[in-house]
Amino acid sequence: MTIKTTFISSDNMNNDPLLKDKSRAHLDKIQAALGEPIIFATPEEQQGQGCVFIFVASGGSEMAFIDVMKKLPGYVCLISTDNNSSLAASMEMLAWLRENGRSGEILHGTLEQVVSRLKDIAAASEACQRFIDGRLGVIGRADERIASFIDEEGFEAMTGAPIDWISMEELLTEYEQGGYPDDQWTRELMNSGYDEEELEKALT
């Protein structure tokens, strides 16, 4: 997958006209070791990615970070460097995320450490991406579980997919009707290489 990350820095680019070029060079090393393309993108271009990637080029970028967070829900991955107070700024941003009920982490360390963790995050992001513009059906509310509620808002913030509650009555009605819709999703399932007879049983 192509990883899209939003570049942020201080308003004056830390008085370094080459800051963005140096940041791109840093990403190029990660990209070469990862084997997947990493590109700079606007927050709007990150919509639907599954995980929010931010390249923290320098200190003084905290307000730019908050502006991006207003546009993008989901888990946040802060990519920092050893230069220009990038790590210190990233730590401030991570603290802000936690104070505002959001989750994230800082990617910092050796090239091998960063690439290893980024592979895991990219795989999780790709999985979450499948939820975007989708919905998760949850069957039945367990009223007796008074301390085990589902955090619906948290789930939607992490995945971009709202939860739809399905009553047992609705489930039983669908079961009794039998059959399944002939749409894009069922056709993809039928063409996925699984045993056709077993899939037919599962769908009906």
Summary of the structure (lengths in Angstrom):
residues: 204
radius of gyration: 21.3
end to end distance: 33.9
largest distance: 68.7
contacts: 542
relative contact order: 0.12
helix: 49%
strand: 16%
